């Protein structure tokens, strides 16, 4: 069977953002902005919640954004009645700083296996400049375990 999307079932950006309520994602101002056939994008402000003392985007905030978009993308690939996803590992290279505006993280699958997934996540600023590149490994766990 040939399909034009990697997602298990259709989902809207509005639904993803509604599910953010009461989470770290909401506290940091993260919003899902785009879903394509093989990618998911979320954004986050560069403001008082996400900068470090020098006024630039905190590396930990970038990691939180990357793990969020990677883990949610991972969840959207599986049957949620049978499986759950958990972050196993994440690494990052912070290549440029951001001082204002919003940053955008886009997750694309590198590997979608039965027990693990690997996601490539690129964070860019509003002008498209690369800020951070991450690789995120997600565990896929059966709910009946």
Helices and strands as residue ranges (DSSP letters): H 13-18, H 24-27, E 31-35, E 39-45, H 59-77, E 83-94, E 102-112, E 116-125, E 130-142
